[in-house]
Amino acid sequence: MTRKEATWNTLWLAAILGAGVCVVWVFAAVNVLAFIHKWLPETPVVSEEMVICEDGRVVIQTFVDRKADVTPARTLDGKPLASF
């Protein structure tokens, strides 16, 4: 084997080992981030929607995580409604 061939073989080996080390680091980082994400508290998604009732009233309904909230709907002034 010539010196030039030995240099290229060494570079190929270094590239392959470097790629393998990178794959291991990415795998470890993804697992650590997934573990941290699992244990962090999630912030609920709160959204509001304006609803026009059959009698013409406009009310605001609140949704938490895309589910209707247990708080009653309220008028545009912020006063709660018993039912709508």
C-alpha positions as CSV (number, residue, x, y, z in Angstrom):
1,M,0.0,0.0,0.0
2,T,1.4,3.4,-0.9
3,R,1.5,6.4,1.3
4,K,-1.2,8.1,-0.6
5,E,-3.5,5.1,-0.2
6,A,-2.8,4.9,3.5
7,T,-3.7,8.6,3.9
8,W,-7.0,8.1,2.1
9,N,-7.9,5.0,4.1
10,T,-7.1,6.9,7.3
11,L,-9.4,9.8,6.2
12,W,-12.2,7.4,5.2
13,L,-11.9,5.7,8.6
14,A,-12.0,9.0,10.4
15,A,-15.0,10.1,8.4
16,I,-16.9,6.9,9.2
17,L,-16.0,7.1,12.9
18,G,-17.0,10.8,13.0
19,A,-20.3,10.1,11.5
20,G,-21.0,7.3,13.9
21,V,-20.1,9.5,16.9
22,C,-22.5,12.2,15.5
23,V,-25.3,9.7,15.2
24,V,-24.7,8.6,18.8
25,W,-24.7,12.2,20.1
26,V,-27.9,13.0,18.2
27,F,-29.6,9.9,19.5
28,A,-28.6,10.8,23.1
29,A,-29.7,14.4,22.7
30,V,-33.1,13.4,21.3
31,N,-33.6,11.0,24.2
32,V,-32.6,13.6,26.8
33,L,-34.9,16.3,25.3
34,A,-37.8,13.8,25.1
35,F,-37.3,12.9,28.8
36,I,-37.2,16.6,29.8
37,H,-40.3,17.4,27.7
38,K,-42.2,14.5,29.3
39,W,-41.6,15.8,32.8
40,L,-42.2,19.5,32.1
41,P,-45.7,20.8,32.8
42,E,-47.6,21.6,29.7
43,T,-49.3,25.0,29.4
44,P,-53.0,24.5,28.4
45,V,-54.2,26.1,25.2
46,V,-56.9,28.6,26.0
47,S,-59.0,30.1,23.2
48,E,-62.2,32.0,23.1
49,E,-65.0,32.1,20.5
50,M,-67.8,34.5,19.9
51,V,-71.1,32.7,19.5
52,I,-74.4,34.2,18.2
53,C,-77.4,32.6,19.9
54,E,-80.7,32.0,18.3
55,D,-82.2,35.0,20.1
56,G,-79.5,37.3,18.7
57,R,-77.3,37.6,21.8
58,V,-73.6,37.5,21.3
59,V,-71.7,35.5,23.9
60,I,-68.1,34.5,24.4
61,Q,-67.4,30.9,25.1
62,T,-64.0,29.7,26.5
63,F,-62.2,26.6,25.4
64,V,-59.3,24.9,27.2
65,D,-57.3,22.4,25.2
66,R,-60.1,22.5,22.5
67,K,-62.7,21.4,25.0
68,A,-65.5,23.6,26.4
69,D,-64.5,25.1,29.7
70,V,-66.6,24.5,32.8
71,T,-67.0,28.3,33.3
72,P,-70.2,29.6,31.9
73,A,-70.3,31.7,28.7
74,R,-70.2,35.4,29.2
75,T,-71.6,38.5,27.5
76,L,-69.3,41.0,25.7
77,D,-69.3,43.0,29.0
78,G,-67.8,40.0,30.8
79,K,-70.9,39.1,32.8
80,P,-71.4,35.4,33.1
81,L,-74.6,33.7,31.7
82,A,-76.4,30.9,33.3
83,S,-77.2,29.3,30.0
84,F,-77.3,30.2,26.3
